Amino acid sequence: MIESKVENPCDLINGDKVRISDGTPEPPRHHKKKHRDWYRRNQIGYVFGNEQPFGRISIKASKDSKVAISLPLNGLMIWKHE
């Protein structure tokens, strides 16, 4: 699978598969709260909403998922799966 870094999140459309990362290493799994917070900022999902005026992006775990999380764009790196 080919990934390309997204320089401008405005280019993303709903349904694009992306990987997001804050660039930090994964903490040990026995640190439950730290690992949960890390996982929230480092995952693969589908763009559900792109709220540029507010500096946020919404990600779903799968295209059929009914639950989406909204993340602030500051400090996140985004790669688009092609």
Beta strands, then each sheet from edge to edge (+ up, - down):
strand 1: 3-5
strand 2: 17-21
strand 3: 43-51
strand 4: 56-60
strand 5: 68-72
strand 6: 77-81
sheet 1: 1+ 6- 2+ 3- 4+ 5-
end
